[in-house]
Amino acid sequence: MYVRHLSVADFRSWSHAEVAFDPGPSVLVGANGRGKTNLVEALGYTATLSSHRVSTDAPLVRAGAERAVVRAAVIAEGRELRVEVEIVPGKANRAKLNGSAVTRPRDVLGAVRVVLFAPEDLAIVRGDPAERRRFLDDLVVSRTPRMAGVRADYERVLKQRGVLLKSAGGSKRAGLDLGTLEVWDSHLATHGAQLVAARLDALRALRPYAVAAYAEVAPASADLELGYATSLSSELPGLTDAATVPAIDAIEAAIRAELARMRTQELDRGVNLVGPHRDDVSLALGELPVRGYASHGEGWSVALALRLGTFDLLRTDYGAGGEPILVLDDVFAELDADRRAQLALAASKAEQAIVTAAVPGDVPDQLQGARYDVEAGEVRRAR
């Protein structure tokens, strides 16, 4: 797969921009603050309906504008697909596929496939569990777009159940309708079990690719270990290693049992204490957890391995012609010579790699393809 054309209107700093791409490497060069990252962020948005930089849509709309529009035309297996997303803060976004409006924006997921590596990815390694859950959930949706609906349903249930628990917390407990809470328990267990099963399957599939990528990027380091951390492991022994994925009904039963065990604490605190929103992806180098023990270079290597592993996994999933677009957003300046070389080697094998850099010298020779100068609100193809 490769993106043939990208168009943005009122997205971030851009009032308007049009960029035509070819297969192979493309390099967007511009000083910091000129908008090159905004362009690849827009492309990433068409693939995931989210930003790799912010958690809400409001910052994506140019100051003073009511909405932003992103359009991408991609070629996959000789066929062109056109995706358009209209971002409207405070309202429901809208989307089109090949010019026709879709019922829900998430119906366009899967049309554009992107793996994006950026400086923000260090948060997957160094940040709180929410960063790692987001990484894994994005991988789940990339592999199986329909899981975006399950993810949204789970978040809706979590919100409604949280409101109920908060309204009945502490001294208000006597007025709680337990029947209503049990209905939400059932919904949480049903959607939560599907999400946990999909996460475990994605993690099981990712592990060999990420481990191999880390061994190439940091051959002198201890082996990378990935696991799944959850309170359900007491109900399902062996769950954390994710070597095998339990049946969904077994996971659902485990969630129900954990809900029953934690009922009093949830009511006392008025918050959701059970479910995949509390889980984590464990990352370790040998016997030591990455967070808190890994050096800065090792942390970068782990983040890089996770993205390269994701790229290799999705290439395998989709097969020839369907591999994702690889986007490398201003990362070469952050890497030492060895890691630069490994990343450049991987990127050179992609059907399309889009690289951003502040200066041309940051980009390895293997990726010196088509160049675009980004400055003064314009994108110009240099060669």
Order of alpha helices (4+ residues) and beta strands (2+ residues): beta-beta-beta-alpha-beta-beta-beta-beta-beta-alpha-alpha-alpha-alpha-beta-alpha-alpha-beta-beta-alpha-alpha-beta-alpha-beta-beta-beta
